Amino acid sequence: MSLLLCALLAAARAPIVEGKVGEPGGAGAAHAQVMLAQGERTQMVQTGPDGTFRFRAFEGAATLTVRLPQGWAAAGALSRNIGPAFRGDVLRADFSALARRVVRGRLLVAGQPLPDAQLAAATASGHTDARGLFVLEGLPAGVVEVRIDAPPLTGRVDLPAGPSDVARDVSVSVPDLAALRLARVPQDAVGRPIEDWLASRPLSQSEASGLERLAALVALDPAFRLAMVVPPDAAASGARGAAVLQRYLTGPALVPRERLVFAISEFARPGQLELILTRLEEPR
């Protein structure tokens, strides 16, 4: 048997160490350096586009060490002992890392910036400034839902698989009350000019009584919802006014946030933000 054939057969029987560097079940860290050390002998490979690596290892025990590329952060130990490995063994060693994904932009409601709003997306959170600008960091890849605390609205942003720092606005549309699964409960609405909320004008006695009455009624049935409603042409300013109203309702009035809805409606009076009692309709 030739020396070359013997060497090929020995290499074919050598233990294999393989794994992935990257997000579990997600993007891999391309071009990470992985070193396999056994005593004074070392091997070095670079991960592929999907973050995977593979060694045809020496026999026995070894240490794997990972050096992450720029834009990635460790989500666990980057060094571990493996083995002992014997001929024909295939050992698996994965390393968790997180890609740094940042999105910077404006939060837009009906095309207009929404200032001083609290945002949340996956495990990230942020706050818009007076111009509606925000920064969110630590986001997953793909389409991510962006939730607005007040008024309760959602938008979406699409992020690439690898590390990124992108400028991207998040546009949020206000749902039409007629399209929601809500039926109006026969109770008087409480209306107030949007400008009064934006200017933080004090509530009149009748306005305060009306709001407190609806806040008490919504607690009577888990299917009840308080709908904050504005006309379609006032969606942007109405969103700012609804944020102020929501802080009143969830604060002094003790209404749970999940009982509140913000919507547009043709029946809403011009320039008014109205609060009405509604009930979730039974699924058909």
N, C-alpha and C positions, 0 to 999 in steps of 0.2 A: 504494500500500500504506500502510495507516494506521501511525502511529507505534507504537500499541499492538501491532499484529501484528508489526511489525519487532522490537520489544523481546521479544516472546514467542519469535520464531524465534531471536533471538540467545541468549536464555537456554537454549533447547533444545539449542543447539550448544555451550554452555559446557562446559569440562572438569568432570568430577565426581571428587571425592575421597571415598572411603568406607572404613569399617573397623570394627574392634571393639576395645573396651577390656575386658580380662578374662582369665580363665584359658583357655589354648589348649585348644579342644575342650570347654570347660566353661562355668561360670557367667560371665555378663557383668557388668561394673561399671555398674549403673544410676546415672544422674545425675552421671556424670563430666563435667567441663567440658573441651571440646576447642576450641583456638583455632588458626585458620589465619591466618598473617601473611604478607603480601607487601609488603615495604617498610613504608610507613606505613598501609597498608590491612589491616584485620583483620576476620575473621568469627568468631563464637563460637556453638557449639551445645552442647547437653547430650545425652548418650547416653540411649537408650531403655531400657526394662526389660531388654532382652537385651544391653545394652552397646554397641549399634551406633550409628554416627553417619554423617552424609552431608553433604557440602558441594557446592554448585554453585560451583566455584572461579573465581577470576580466571585468566587465561592466564599461563603462565610458571612460574617456580619459586616455592616457598613453604616455610614452616616450620610444622609441626604441633607443638603443645604440649598435653599432657594434665595436668589437675589431678584427682587421684583423690578420690573421696568418702571419708568416714570409714569405717574398717573394711577398707580395701584398702591393699596395699603393692605398690610397684613390683617387677616381676620382670625389668626391663630398662630401657632408656632411655625417658624420657617425652617426649622431643623429638626430631624428625628432620626433615631436609630432604627435600622431594619435588619431582618435576618435572625439567625443565620440562614443563608440560602444555599441550596445544594443543586446539583445538576438537574436540569429539567424543571426547576421551580419557576413560577411566575408570581412575583410579589407586586402588590398594589400600594401606592403611596400618593394620596392626594393632599394638596395644600390649599387652604382657603385664603382668598384675597378678594378685596372689594375695589372695583373701579371707581375713581373719583368722577362723578357726573354732577355738573353744575348747570343750572339754567338761570339766566338773567333776563328780565323783560318787564313788561307792563301787564297788569291785570286789567282787562277791558270788559266792561259790561255794556252791551248794546253799543259797542264801539268807543265808549268813553272810559277813561281811567277811573278805577275805584280806589280812592285813597284810604289809608288807615284801616286796612282789612287784614285779618288774621288768616293765614293760609296753612294748609297741611297737605302733604303728598307723600304716600308711603310712610316712612318713619321721619321724614323731614318736615320742618315747619318754618314759617317765615312771616313777615309783616310788610305790607306795602307802605311806602312813604306818602308824602303829601301829593306826589305826582303819579301815584299808582305803581311805582317801580318796586321790584322785589328780587330777591336772590334765594334760590333753593339749592341745597347741597346734600349729597348723600342719597341720590335717587337711583332706583333700579333701571334697567334697560327696558325699552319698549314703550308702549302707551301707558302713561301714568295718570291716574285721576287726581286732579287738584281740587281740594275741597275748600270752600270759603265758609268761615264760621258765621259771619253775619254780613248780609242776609244769607240764609242757607242755599248756596248754589254750588255747582260743580263745573269744572272744565277739564280739558285733557292736554297733555303735552307728550310728544313722542321723542324718545331719546335713543341715541345709538348704543350698540352693544358694548363698545369699549369706553375708555376714559374720554370725557368731553367737557367743554366749557362753552356753552352755546348761548346766543342771544335769541330769545324766542318769546313773543307775547303769548299770553293765555287769554283767549276770548271766551267769554261766558255768555250764553243766551239765557234770557228769563223765560220760563215756561208760561204758556197760556193756561189760565185757570180752567178753561173749557176742555183742555186736553188732559187734565189731571183727573184721577179717579176720586173726585171729591164732589159731594152733594151739599148744597147750602142748607144749613139748619135755620128754621124760621126764628131768627133773633135779629134785633136791630144792629146794624153796623155802626162802628165808630169811625168817623172820618175827620181828617185834619189836613190842612195844606202841607204839602211836602216842605215848603220853605220854612214853616214853623218848626219842623223837626231839625232841619239843617241849621237853623239859627238858634237851636236849643231854647226856644221860648217856653216858659213855664206852662204846664197844663192848666186848663181851667177846671173848675170843680166838676162840671158836667163831663168833660173829657176824661178826667181821672176816674170818675165813677163808672163811666161806660167801659173803659179799659179793664178796670178791676172786676166788673161784672162778667165780661167775656173770659177773663183769666180764671175766674172761679168756675164758670160753666165748662171750660175745656177739660177740667180735672174730673168731671163726672163720668166720662166715658173714654176708654182707651182709644176708641176710633175717632174721637173728636180731634180736629186740627184748627188752629187759628191761621187764617190766610191773610197775609199782608198784601194788598192788591193796589196796583196803580194802572193808569191808562197806558196803552202801548207806546205813545210818544213821550212818556216820562219814565221809561225803564231805567235809564242811567241815573237821573237825579233821584228817582224813587228807590233805587238800590241803596243809595247813601242814606236817605231818610229811613228806610226799613232797618238799616243797621243800627240807627239810633233807637228806633222803636223796639227792636229786638233786645237791646241792652236793658231797656226799661222792663220789658215783659219777663225776661229771664232773671232780672235782678229783683227789684221791689215786688213785682207781681208773681214771682216764683213759678213761671211757666217753663216746663222742660223744653230744651232746644228742639228735641225731636218732634214736638207738637206744633212747630211753626213751619209755615210755607210762605214763600215769596213768589208772586206771579203777576202777570199782566192780565187785564180783562177789559173788554169793550164797555162793560157797564160801569167801570170806575169813573168817577167824576173828574173832569179836567183839573190837573194840578193837585189832586187829592191823593193821600195815602189812606186807604180804608182798611179796617180790621174787621173781618167777618168770621163767623163760626161755621165750620164745615165738618162733614163726616166722611170717613173713608167708605166708598161704596163696596159692596160685597162683590168678589170676583164672579164673573159670569161663567 
